[in-house]
Amino acid sequence: MDGFDPAQSFGPEVAQRYDDQLRGDEAETVDLLAGLAGAGPALEFAIGTGRIALPLAERGIGVDGIELSSDMVARLRDKPGGAALHVTMGDMARATAPRKYPLVYLVFNTIYNLLTQDDQVRCFENAAQHLTDDGVFVVEAGVPWAWLRGNQFVDVEYVANGEVVLDVNRYDPVTQILDENHVTLTNAGVRLGPISQRISWPSELDLMARIAGLRLVDRWGGWNREPFTARSERHISVYSR
Ligand SMILES: C[S@@+](CC[C@H](N)C(=O)[O-])C[C@H]1O[C@@H](n2cnc3c(N)ncnc32)[C@H](O)[C@@H]1O
């Protein structure tokens, strides 16, 4: 997308509204991650506003984070318990957190925010560097076959009396880049929310893990450990040494 800067995708306006409409699967996400973390600590790549990290920390598990956007972290800091978490500001493909972790996790398609294959590989390598010997890296990402519908498509995200949100998409299968614009229409006007993502197949992510010295040990179709099938719209993948 011309002029798109990934670092600006989660600026002050997005951060302000980020938690207004939660996904609704936070409880089962935290349940599964808590089970994998054991006594912890856990490290969240792209911790954002703490949507998952804060309820995980409430379970008594120490949670650290890495995050690019100071606006998202400001929201995290404003929430109860948010000031106590250790967050390293920087790129999850490169930044170093202070400890080794039995659980490193990266949810909500955020691996795709890294726009090159090299950076996605680096992210797996960075996760591996942070794992204890028996630690696991958990990745949640949408599957391309459920998400992409040709090279251009529009999804209706939200319809209400005073507001409509459309997701306008253009996909380039050569670069695997999906340019997406969340277009919010109200009587007051139009608001654009651009983001680009590099969409990878699960098998490509598995090979990235192999390059980083990790192997796939589990893959589910949802946070309740639903089987991963041809109908799954996303995968929750668990990698270990
Ligand atoms: C969809 S949000 C997910 C936030 C949080 N993990 C959650 O589940 O609510 C994506 C987050 O990734 C962050 N992000 C994007 N690219 C990043 C990178 N290279 N390194 C660290 N954080 C990044 C954004 O700033 C944003 O906070």
PDBQT file of the ligand as one rigid body, heavy atoms in Angstrom, charges set to zero:
ROOT
HETATM    1  C1  LIG A 301      -3.788  -7.192  16.363  1.00  0.00    +0.000 C 
HETATM    2  S1  LIG A 301      -2.796  -6.400  17.586  1.00  0.00    +0.000 S 
HETATM    3  C2  LIG A 301      -2.609  -7.718  18.757  1.00  0.00    +0.000 C 
HETATM    4  C3  LIG A 301      -2.318  -7.219  20.142  1.00  0.00    +0.000 C 
HETATM    5  C4  LIG A 301      -2.413  -8.293  21.227  1.00  0.00    +0.000 C 
HETATM    6  N1  LIG A 301      -1.445  -9.350  20.979  1.00  0.00    +0.000 N 
HETATM    7  C5  LIG A 301      -3.812  -8.871  21.265  1.00  0.00    +0.000 C 
HETATM    8  O1  LIG A 301      -3.957 -10.075  21.026  1.00  0.00    +0.000 OA
HETATM    9  O2  LIG A 301      -4.749  -8.122  21.523  1.00  0.00    +0.000 OA
HETATM   10  C6  LIG A 301      -1.220  -6.350  16.816  1.00  0.00    +0.000 C 
HETATM   11  C7  LIG A 301      -0.131  -5.733  17.676  1.00  0.00    +0.000 C 
HETATM   12  O3  LIG A 301       1.128  -6.039  17.095  1.00  0.00    +0.000 OA
HETATM   13  C8  LIG A 301       1.994  -4.934  17.276  1.00  0.00    +0.000 C 
HETATM   14  N2  LIG A 301       3.090  -5.113  16.325  1.00  0.00    +0.000 N 
HETATM   15  C9  LIG A 301       3.020  -5.068  14.973  1.00  0.00    +0.000 A 
HETATM   16  N3  LIG A 301       4.213  -5.341  14.428  1.00  0.00    +0.000 NA
HETATM   17  C10 LIG A 301       5.057  -5.564  15.467  1.00  0.00    +0.000 A 
HETATM   18  C11 LIG A 301       6.430  -5.899  15.555  1.00  0.00    +0.000 A 
HETATM   19  N4  LIG A 301       7.171  -6.058  14.456  1.00  0.00    +0.000 N 
HETATM   20  N5  LIG A 301       6.990  -6.048  16.765  1.00  0.00    +0.000 NA
HETATM   21  C12 LIG A 301       6.252  -5.874  17.893  1.00  0.00    +0.000 A 
HETATM   22  N6  LIG A 301       4.933  -5.564  17.882  1.00  0.00    +0.000 NA
HETATM   23  C13 LIG A 301       4.351  -5.414  16.679  1.00  0.00    +0.000 A 
HETATM   24  C14 LIG A 301       1.081  -3.760  17.038  1.00  0.00    +0.000 C 
HETATM   25  O4  LIG A 301       1.636  -2.548  17.500  1.00  0.00    +0.000 OA
HETATM   26  C15 LIG A 301      -0.163  -4.219  17.799  1.00  0.00    +0.000 C 
HETATM   27  O5  LIG A 301      -0.081  -3.855  19.151  1.00  0.00    +0.000 OA
ENDROOT
TORSDOF 0
